[in-house]
């Protein structure tokens, strides 16, 4: 007697299920290589994802620019980069922040003894 096993595999796909596999994984603010930072140096918003996002930078809580880079201002400021994109009607958003002090290019360091 021969036994034959038969399996039926049913795959159910729900069209209302949203996969965020194409969302941004992470956003990182890249600082200049040299320190101390100078006013005029740039921060770069670097998203890790499949699509080019829309950028938004805030400086001390105020919206400042909408490019992938942000010019440093003199003094200590909080910079936040937010990268947003929409895939199949799903909006994905990631942010990163840095507190950075930038000095004037004319400012010199003073050593107190």
Secondary structure, 3 states (H helix, E strand, C coil): CCCCCCCCCCCCCCCCCCCCCCCCCEEEEECCCCCCEECCCEEEEEEECCCCCEEEEEECCEEEECCCEEECCCEEEEEEEEEEEEECCEEEEEEEEEEEEEECCCCCCCCCC
